[in-house]
Amino acid sequence: MQKIFKDIDKSSPIPLYIQLSEILTDYAKQYQLKSGDVLPSENELLSRFKVSRHTIRLAVERLVQSGTARKVRGQGTFFMEKKRVLPVYYPHAFNGSLERLGLHVTNKLIDHKVISGKIDWIEGLNSTNWEEPVWIRRLKSAQDELLAIDERILSGSVVKRYSKEEIENENLFLDLMGRNLDTQTKSFNYTFVAHPLTKEESNLLQLPLNTQLLRRVGEYYNSMEERFMLSRLTILSDRITLRYEYSMHKEGWSIKG
């Protein structure tokens, strides 16, 4: 199907690149593009609008800066739907923070299996002595918006305490783990890093391969300072804002919700 664009008005005082960026925005609305749909290539725009490459690149950069597009080297420029920002507060955790905003979080269980090989994201976190460690992976959504991939690694003996329905639907961090003394969280640490999606993750999240997203890797310890769970949350960073608030105690600063 031939693409239909509005025309650029070269007699207008509005800069050409701004006009072109607005034309591309209208094009996305007209054809009801979804996040990850490809936008017209630079050569297509050159042929249609008879403007310089510099003008086209400025127009695309304006879309990128506004969050309407994402450029992936070697693949093209992709439309990105603007999403509302959802703040995450601690210690309320991911689910609890969104619930505070009136957003109901749902999970879809996509993996629940004993680990037989290495998992790259736990490299460097030291080994565990868990019997038959289990990898749990879920997709998290709120109001039909996909927000994150939630992954947990626990001892098989811990996972057996809970039903499949509990593992899929409950807050693993606070609710399920808090039921037993050996998995009550007394301390945890998070490391945040930007990292491109893998091919499998790009299919799950329906985003271009190598899209840079925010990953949060966590380690959870009980009162005996034993590590009982590892986690990774891959967050669609254009939909989530992390917020930290600190308070002063005799021992120093600590995070509060």
N, C-alpha and C positions, 0 to 999 in steps of 0.2 A: 504494500500500500504506500502510495506517495505521501510524503510528509508535507503538511500544509503549515506554513509559517506566516505570521504577520510581516509586513515590510518595515524596513528601517527608513526613517525620515531623515535624509541627510541634510535637510535645510533646518532641522530643529536645533535649538541651543543645547538640548540634552546630549551629552557625549554619546558617541556611537556604541561604546562598550556597555554603557548603562542600558541603552535601548535594547541591545542584543541580549543582555542578561535577563531583562524583563520579558522579552520574546520567548526565551527558553523556559522561563518560569510558567508563562501562559501555555506553552506547548505541553509541559508536564501536566498541567491541570486539564487541558483539552483531551489528552489521551489517557488521563487517569493513571499516570505512571506510579508504580510502587517502589519502595526503597530497593535499590539494587538493579533497577531497570537502567539500561544504557541510554545515555543522551547522544544526540547527533555528534559525529566525529568532527574534528577540525577541518578535514578536507570537505565534508558535506557542507559545513557552514561557509567555508571559503567559496564553494561553487554557488551556493544559494544567495549569499549576501554581498559578494564582491567587495569585501573589506579586507584589511590587512590581517596577517596572522597575529600581530601584536594586539589588535583590537579584539580578536577572538579570545586570545589567552587572558586578556584583562577581564573580559566578560565572564569566562569560566572561573577565574580566580575570585571574582566578586561572588559567584554562587557558592564556591567552596568556603569563603570566609563567612557567608551568611548561614552555612550549614545546610544548604539546599543541594549541594553536590559533593561528591568525593572522587578524587582522581587516584587511579591505581596505575602505576607505571607499567607500560607494556600492554595494558588491557583497555584503557579508555576512561571516560568520565561517567559516573553513575549518579542517578538521581537519588536524593535522600529526603524522605519525608521528615518534616520537623516534628519533634515529639516534645511533650511537656517535660520539664525537669522534675525529677523525683528525688528529694533529699533523703539520704540515709544517715540515721543517727545511731550512736552507740552509747550504752550497751544494749539497745533495743534490737540490734541485729537487723539483717536485711528485711525479713518478713515483718517484724514488729514495726520497723520504721515506716513501711508503706501502709500498714494497717492504721497507724496513727493519722495518716492522711485520708483515711476512708477508702483505701484501695485494697481490695481483697486479692491476696496472692494465691495463685494456683500452681501446682506442680504436675509435670508429666514425667513419669519414670521411663527412662530410655535404656538404662543399664543397671544390672544388679547381678554381679558375677564375681567369682573367686579369681584373684589375680594370678595368672600363670607366668607372666613375663614382667619386664620392666615398664614403668610408666614414666615418661620423660620429665614431667613436671615435679616429681618428688625427688629427682636426682639432687644430691647436695643437702638433703634434709636428714641425713643419717638413717641407718637401718632400724627396723623394728623387729621385735621378737613375737609378733602376733601370729597366732595360729590361723592359717587359711585367711589372709586378709581379703576383704571384700571391697570391691569398687562399686559405689552407688553414683549414678549420674541422673540428674533431673533437669528439665527445662522449666524455668520460672516465668510466669506471665502475670499481668495485672490488667484487668479490663480489656482482654483480648490483645494486649500488646506484649510481645515477647521481650523479656528484659535481660535474661542471663542464663548461662549454663552453670548448674550447681553440682559439684563433684565432691564426694567424700570417700575416704578410705578408712576402714575400721577393721578390728579383729572380727573373724567370723563368729566367735563365741558371743560378741556383743550384738552383732546383727541378728542372731537367732532369737534374741529376746523379743523382737518386735515383728508384727505381721507385715505383709507386703503393703497392705493399705496404710498402715502407720508410716512406713518408710516413704511411701509416695506422697502422703498428704500432710504429715506433721512437720513442725519446725525441728529439725534434727538437733541443732545446736542447743537450744534452751529447753524444749519440751521433752523429747525422747531421752536425750542424754542426761537430763536432770533427774530422772527417776531413780537412778542407782548411784551409790556413793562413788564407785570406781570410775564413773563417767560424768560426775558433776564437775563443771568447768570452774576451776579456781583461778586459772590464768590462761591467756592465749596471746599469740602474736600474729600480726598480719604483715605480709610483704606485698607491696603493690608494684606492678611492672606493666608497661605497654608491650604488647606482643601480637604478631599477626596471627590470624585464624589459620587453622589447618584446613585441608580440603574437606574433611568430614564435618568440621564445625561450620564452615561456610555454607554447606548444604543444610545443616540443622537450623542455622540462623537466617538463611536466605540472604546472605551478604556476599560481596565479591571476595574471592580468595585473596589472602594476605591483607585484608582489612585490619588496621591496627585498633585493638580494643584493650580495655583495662582488665588485667588479671589480678586477683587477690588470693594469695596462697596463705593458708592459716595452719597453725599448730595449736592443739588444745591439750591442757594438762590438768590433772586432778589434784586433790589436796596432798597426795604423796609425791607430787611433782613427776608423775608418770604420764607420758604422752599417750593418749588413747584415741586420737583422731587427727587426720590430716584433711585439709579441704582446699578446694580451688573454686573460685567464683569468677567466671568470665562475663564481664558486664558490658552491655551495650552503652558505651560511655556518653553517647549523645542523648541518653534518656535518664541518666542517673547522675546526681551530684552527691559527693561525699562531704559530710559536714562533721567536724570535730569540735568539741568544747572541752576545755581543760579547767580543772579546779585545783587549788593549792591545799595540800595536807602537810602534816608534820614531816612525812617521809619524802615530800616533793610533789611534783605535778602529776595529775592523773586525768585520764579522759572520763568525761561524764556525758550522759545523754541530755 
